[in-house]
Amino acid sequence: MLIVSDAWRPQVNGVVRTLATVTDELRALGHHVEVVGPDRFRTIPCPTYPDIRLSILPKRRLARIIEQFAPDHLHIATEGPLGLAARAWAKRRRFAFTSSFHTRFPEYIHARTGIPVGIAYAFLRRFHNDASATLIATRSLQEDLAGRGFTRLVRWSRGVDLARFNPQPRRDWATEYNVARPIFLYVGRIAVEKNIDAFLELELPGSKIVVGGGPQLAALKARYPDVVFTGPFSEAELAAAYAGGDVFVFPSRTDTFGLVVLEALACGVPVAAYDVTGPKDILGDASGHVGAFGPDLRASALAALDADRGDCRAHAERFTWAACAGIFLSALVPLAAGTTSAKN
């Protein structure tokens, strides 16, 4: 099978982590899987986000790669230049493919440019409705997209590496940075769509720590001098960094899932978030035991202090990458099958 994605290594984000882990799971099962990303093409920096590279005119080269690989199944993971080129290749040949909806680009674009979200959703609806199935992460996202006219939606939850993300060892943030507990922690990309200001503006006891890099890092450091900004951490450092927090605060209103939420829970850290797609689907009925979500982020952050760290770990153990890979595999369609309907 061939996966085409505009998000791929060396990028570090939830889309890349999902595709890389699922690919490893499928290969371990004996499947021949290849991922085609921007690393095989000439690229330019994405406007307003230079860390992301966009492929330049990939159509012909991508067609050669696909035809030389001769896949039985084609999955198009993103809606960028590579995704568009792969979709066009499949449509010209009347080949079937699957797609996945990872990112609320309409909201991201609106946050950066002010362009109405309806315009971008019309484009995305046209892109994905040609697929035999579009994989989406949560029930609430499925309901939202169905209401916008998206069809053949299949839920595709995520997993967490339970061996890597553990409650021990715990980084001692208070001693290392000479700050007071409790530690309210954010880990992730530092960008406007992550709504990090909503977290940093909260009046909370203890200290706030932000781990990660991104285009908004310098501006936030200047605006919030009392917050500890560590910059990006290596993968080896992340688990202890999570585990050292008392509450993981997830202020985003636009993520489609939030892998970092699962990673924090696996490290025994309760989560505070808004009542939005992603965290509310992950926490679900366990809210109160493993964290809190609602319209008031401050109230959720304070309530999360009372959550049980053992319950957080147990809740994360419900999410496995093996199950995620199994759903992905079952949704695939033969390349030459033509467009078919997919069951939810």
ZIWOLIN-V964860 format. One record per backbone hydrogen bond with DSSP energy under -1.0 kcal/mol. CO is the residue of the C=O (numbers start at 1). NH is the residue of the N-H. E is the energy in kcal/mol with one decimal. If there is no record, write none. Layout:
BEGIN
co->CO nh->NH e->E
co->CO nh->NH e->E
END
This chain:
BEGIN
co->1 nh->34 e->-1.9
co->2 nh->75 e->-2.7
co->3 nh->36 e->-3.1
co->4 nh->77 e->-2.9
co->8 nh->11 e->-2.1
co->13 nh->17 e->-2.4
co->14 nh->18 e->-2.4
co->15 nh->19 e->-2.6
co->16 nh->20 e->-2.8
co->17 nh->21 e->-2.1
co->18 nh->22 e->-2.6
co->19 nh->23 e->-2.3
co->20 nh->24 e->-2.1
co->21 nh->25 e->-2.4
co->22 nh->26 e->-2.6
co->23 nh->27 e->-2.4
co->24 nh->28 e->-2.1
co->26 nh->31 e->-2.2
co->27 nh->30 e->-1.7
co->34 nh->3 e->-2.8
co->36 nh->5 e->-2.6
co->37 nh->40 e->-1.7
co->38 nh->41 e->-2.1
co->42 nh->56 e->-2.9
co->44 nh->54 e->-3.1
co->46 nh->49 e->-2.1
co->49 nh->52 e->-2.0
co->52 nh->46 e->-2.8
co->54 nh->44 e->-2.1
co->58 nh->62 e->-3.1
co->59 nh->63 e->-2.1
co->60 nh->64 e->-2.0
co->61 nh->65 e->-2.3
co->62 nh->66 e->-2.8
co->63 nh->67 e->-2.5
co->64 nh->68 e->-2.4
co->65 nh->69 e->-2.1
co->66 nh->70 e->-2.3
co->72 nh->335 e->-3.1
co->73 nh->2 e->-2.5
co->74 nh->98 e->-2.2
co->75 nh->4 e->-2.7
co->76 nh->100 e->-1.2
co->80 nh->84 e->-2.9
co->81 nh->85 e->-2.0
co->82 nh->86 e->-2.6
co->83 nh->87 e->-2.4
co->84 nh->88 e->-2.4
co->85 nh->89 e->-2.2
co->86 nh->90 e->-2.3
co->87 nh->91 e->-2.6
co->88 nh->92 e->-2.3
co->89 nh->93 e->-1.2
co->90 nh->95 e->-3.0
co->97 nh->132 e->-3.0
co->98 nh->76 e->-3.1
co->99 nh->135 e->-2.7
co->103 nh->105 e->-2.0
co->104 nh->108 e->-2.0
co->105 nh->109 e->-3.5
co->106 nh->110 e->-2.1
co->107 nh->111 e->-2.3
co->108 nh->112 e->-1.5
co->109 nh->113 e->-2.9
co->110 nh->114 e->-1.6
co->117 nh->121 e->-2.5
co->118 nh->122 e->-1.8
co->119 nh->123 e->-1.5
co->120 nh->124 e->-2.5
co->121 nh->125 e->-2.8
co->122 nh->126 e->-1.9
co->123 nh->127 e->-2.3
co->124 nh->128 e->-2.7
co->125 nh->129 e->-2.3
co->128 nh->131 e->-2.0
co->133 nh->99 e->-2.5
co->134 nh->154 e->-2.6
co->135 nh->101 e->-2.6
co->136 nh->156 e->-3.8
co->138 nh->142 e->-2.0
co->139 nh->143 e->-2.4
co->140 nh->144 e->-2.0
co->141 nh->145 e->-2.9
co->142 nh->146 e->-2.5
co->143 nh->147 e->-1.7
co->145 nh->150 e->-2.4
co->146 nh->149 e->-1.5
co->152 nh->134 e->-2.7
co->154 nh->136 e->-2.7
co->160 nh->162 e->-1.2
co->161 nh->165 e->-2.6
co->171 nh->173 e->-1.5
co->172 nh->176 e->-2.4
co->173 nh->177 e->-2.4
co->174 nh->179 e->-1.5
co->182 nh->207 e->-2.5
co->183 nh->246 e->-2.5
co->183 nh->247 e->-1.9
co->184 nh->209 e->-2.4
co->185 nh->249 e->-2.9
co->186 nh->211 e->-3.0
co->189 nh->191 e->-1.1
co->190 nh->216 e->-2.6
co->191 nh->194 e->-1.9
co->192 nh->195 e->-1.7
co->195 nh->198 e->-1.1
co->196 nh->200 e->-2.4
co->197 nh->201 e->-2.2
co->199 nh->202 e->-1.5
co->207 nh->184 e->-3.0
co->208 nh->228 e->-2.1
co->209 nh->186 e->-2.4
co->210 nh->230 e->-2.4
co->211 nh->188 e->-2.4
co->213 nh->190 e->-2.0
co->214 nh->217 e->-1.6
co->216 nh->220 e->-2.3
co->217 nh->221 e->-2.4
co->218 nh->222 e->-1.9
co->219 nh->223 e->-1.8
co->220 nh->224 e->-2.3
co->224 nh->227 e->-1.6
co->228 nh->210 e->-3.1
co->231 nh->212 e->-1.2
co->237 nh->241 e->-1.6
co->238 nh->242 e->-2.9
co->239 nh->243 e->-2.8
co->240 nh->171 e->-2.4
co->240 nh->244 e->-1.5
co->242 nh->245 e->-2.4
co->247 nh->185 e->-3.1
co->248 nh->272 e->-2.8
co->258 nh->261 e->-1.5
co->259 nh->263 e->-2.3
co->260 nh->264 e->-2.4
co->261 nh->265 e->-2.2
co->262 nh->266 e->-2.6
co->263 nh->267 e->-1.1
co->264 nh->269 e->-2.5
co->265 nh->268 e->-2.1
co->270 nh->248 e->-3.2
co->271 nh->292 e->-2.6
co->272 nh->250 e->-3.1
co->273 nh->294 e->-1.4
co->274 nh->276 e->-1.9
co->276 nh->280 e->-2.0
co->278 nh->282 e->-2.4
co->279 nh->283 e->-3.0
co->280 nh->284 e->-1.4
co->283 nh->286 e->-2.0
co->284 nh->287 e->-1.6
co->286 nh->289 e->-2.5
co->286 nh->290 e->-1.6
co->289 nh->308 e->-1.8
co->290 nh->271 e->-1.7
co->291 nh->288 e->-3.5
co->292 nh->273 e->-1.8
co->296 nh->300 e->-2.0
co->297 nh->301 e->-2.4
co->298 nh->302 e->-2.3
co->299 nh->303 e->-2.3
co->300 nh->304 e->-2.2
co->303 nh->306 e->-1.7
co->304 nh->307 e->-1.8
co->308 nh->312 e->-1.8
co->309 nh->313 e->-2.0
co->310 nh->314 e->-2.2
co->311 nh->315 e->-2.3
co->312 nh->316 e->-2.1
co->313 nh->317 e->-1.6
co->315 nh->318 e->-1.5
co->316 nh->319 e->-2.1
co->320 nh->324 e->-1.6
co->321 nh->325 e->-2.6
co->322 nh->326 e->-1.9
co->323 nh->327 e->-2.1
co->324 nh->328 e->-2.0
co->325 nh->329 e->-2.5
co->326 nh->330 e->-2.1
co->327 nh->331 e->-1.4
co->334 nh->337 e->-2.0
co->335 nh->96 e->-3.4
END
